[in-house]
Amino acid sequence: MILTIDIGNTSINCGLFDGEELVKQFRMPSNTDLTVQDYGQILREELGSTEFCGAIIGSVVEELNNRIQYAVLALYGVKAHILSHTSNMPITINIQNNAELGADRIANGVRAFELFKKSVIVVDFGTATTFDIVNSKGEFIGGLIAPGIKTQLNSLSVATEKLDEFEADYIETAIGNNTKDAILAGVIRGSACMIDGMLKQCEEELGEKPVIISTGGFCNIISKYMNHKIDLISPNLTLEGLRDLFKENKPKQPVYKTIQN
């Protein structure tokens, strides 16, 4: 089995794969105040004595990389590969500064292109809403980054005294006749309109018809209000991409566990 770890700005999404099958999924807080021991305790609570032969970390919070890597090594004797733009991968990164590209976006691009072997646009709903674009040559050529759904809702609550904090939810009308509905219409339906418009512009610049894939925590909600056709909704696309990338980047493993469970 393979442990995949996606370290985001808000949370750490972990998936345990048995071959192609995701057999367990759990989240940990993405918190730079937590120590190696803290993360080790969470991993022990979630995984117990489960044995796995490899691990890979995709991270946008570099400060946590070594802590998670050490925790996995200490508890399970497995050295995790930390994904970067220098890792082996079946696509080519073709942007101005390859080092700027987040590991989650690499994983999305790899998995999407491996699935369809043609141009793809991945719309990922996380802390930020991102487009990850791979052309038909297998080149990651860029995308866009906008404030995510939760980020928009939180910023409205923080910046405006009279607005409460709301959770993302479905909204029946574009005209909200109370504060909550007005906010949800603006953020949820507004984001759907933004994505529709940007998909159109990106397709025009790409010059070819791509497959559109949606992933992330809010992909099902936003897709309901979009006019643009979504070809595949895949909430676990990033974890699947990390799984695929592990096959290309298997680190040499230690011969014994440093700490027994």
Secondary structure as GFF3:
##gff-version 3
##sequence-region A 1 261
A	DSSP	beta_strand	2	7	.	.	.	ID=ss1
A	DSSP	beta_strand	11	18	.	.	.	ID=ss2
A	DSSP	beta_strand	21	29	.	.	.	ID=ss3
A	DSSP	alpha_helix	36	47	.	.	.	ID=ss4
A	DSSP	beta_strand	54	59	.	.	.	ID=ss5
A	DSSP	alpha_helix	62	76	.	.	.	ID=ss6
A	DSSP	beta_strand	80	82	.	.	.	ID=ss7
A	DSSP	beta_strand	92	93	.	.	.	ID=ss8
A	DSSP	three_ten_helix	98	100	.	.	.	ID=ss9
A	DSSP	alpha_helix	103	116	.	.	.	ID=ss10
A	DSSP	beta_strand	120	125	.	.	.	ID=ss11
A	DSSP	beta_strand	128	134	.	.	.	ID=ss12
A	DSSP	beta_strand	139	147	.	.	.	ID=ss13
A	DSSP	alpha_helix	149	159	.	.	.	ID=ss14
A	DSSP	alpha_helix	179	184	.	.	.	ID=ss15
A	DSSP	pi_helix	185	189	.	.	.	ID=ss16
A	DSSP	alpha_helix	190	206	.	.	.	ID=ss17
A	DSSP	beta_strand	211	216	.	.	.	ID=ss18
A	DSSP	alpha_helix	219	223	.	.	.	ID=ss19
A	DSSP	beta_strand	232	233	.	.	.	ID=ss20
A	DSSP	alpha_helix	237	248	.	.	.	ID=ss21
###
